[in-house]
Amino acid sequence: MALSKIEIRKKNIIDTATKVFSQRGFQEATITEIAKEAKVSEASIYEYFSTKEGLLFSIPAESSQTLFDLMAFHLRLIRGAANKLRAIVFLLMDSYQNSPDFAAVLMLFLKHNKKFLDTKGHHAIKEGIKQITQVIEEGIASNEFRNDLNPYLVRSMILGTIEHLVTNWVMTGTPETLTDFVDPLIDNIILGIEASPSKLST
């Protein structure tokens, strides 16, 4: 479905703000800079966003929803909880790799802002990552994973490691390719949570 002129203008502002915040930092960036870069007036920005912080909080809503919808689609096509976890980590890492400005804004400015917790963008992320918990629970139920696991803690280990790796990548530029971490990360996680061979055969 084609975007309306208003939606196109709003998306342009959000995309530009993402770039400016990433390059300049949230505190240093100004609405004036964003307006100039987006080739719109400051008044146009304030038509959609009442404050600079409101503009910041609007950045992850649409892109996160798109990512998690894509994730849900792929998970329906994959068999096995371990394979699903590998796909999830790949999709997350690949999305950050392809959107470095967004990755920088999310990891450096949004993750540590308590006000972000009450926003539409955070809600989209919170709902999306429930898919990870569901896959871990699926693995426990099918005896693919150990039955003494705490799904929340396993999910936290996965997401915490991803956040650490992506934050380091955003700040240092290394490694060159985030997706190189997918297999080592999942291989180590699976090694710790998979059921014993005797359990798998029952």
Secondary structure as UniProt FT lines:
FT   HELIX           5..24
FT   TURN            26..28
FT   HELIX           31..38
FT   HELIX           42..48
FT   HELIX           52..75
FT   TURN            76..77
FT   HELIX           81..98
FT   HELIX           100..105
FT   HELIX           106..110
FT   TURN            111..112
FT   HELIX           114..118
FT   HELIX           120..141
FT   TURN            142..143
FT   TURN            147..148
FT   HELIX           151..172
FT   HELIX           178..181
FT   HELIX           182..193
FT   HELIX           197..200
//
